[in-house]
Amino acid sequence: MIKRKCKITFIRHGSTVYTDGDILNDDSNYPPLNELGRVEMERISKWVQSRGLKVDKIYSSDSCDCIKSAGILAKVLKQDFEIIPNLYTRRAGKWNGLSFEQIMEKYPEEFLEYKSNKADYAPEDGESLNDLNERVNSVISNLIKDNLTKRLVVVTNRDVIQSAVASALNILPQNQTRICVQSASATQVSYFKDFSMLMYSNYFISL
């Protein structure tokens, strides 16, 4: 039997006022979960609990939506959680707080480059997909090294989960944004010595 190094269940934070508006946001202090987001997190947390699988540690990105979501999960599982400061969302730079529609109106040429998913493109003061992936891969590699044979839950955002899945499956950066990650959904990856395996993706409990 092939020995697994680590299993990570990535859970995207619950819904916020920005979730359905396609608004880019890298502010760690805003927005908080809305009522729908809290309900979503209660449901996915109870689903994790109902599976009866051991969760050795819960980690969270350092934004308020992730921390609140992790708090709901930790309360249901009766466990503590630890915040990881370097697992933040892709930096939006000068586009922070703008919707895709607003970006398209204000920066049409740059928006076309952004939507083409060029791996090395970044808005002014923002982060490219290459930069994002390098950072996320480094954090996950350290998590695995520090938690060999353990089962982890990482509450984070869509960009990070897309990056993790793309790395696990060798998906090209220009295609990783096509990976669907709904709010309060679960995506699990098993890590082995020489390969990774996607166990399930974007598991979501509809309301």
Buried (B, 14 or more C-beta within 10 A) or exposed (E): EEEBBBBBBBBBBBBBBBBEEEBBBBEBEEBBBBEBBBBBBBBBBBBBBEEEEEBEBBBBBBBBBBBBBBBBBBEBBEEEBEBBEEBBBBBBBBBBBBBBEBBBEEBEEBBEEBEEBBBEBBBEEBBBBBBBBEBBBEBBEEBBEEBEEBBBBBBBBBBBBBBBBBBBBEBEBBEBBEBEBBBBBBBBBBBEEEEBBBBEBBBBBEE
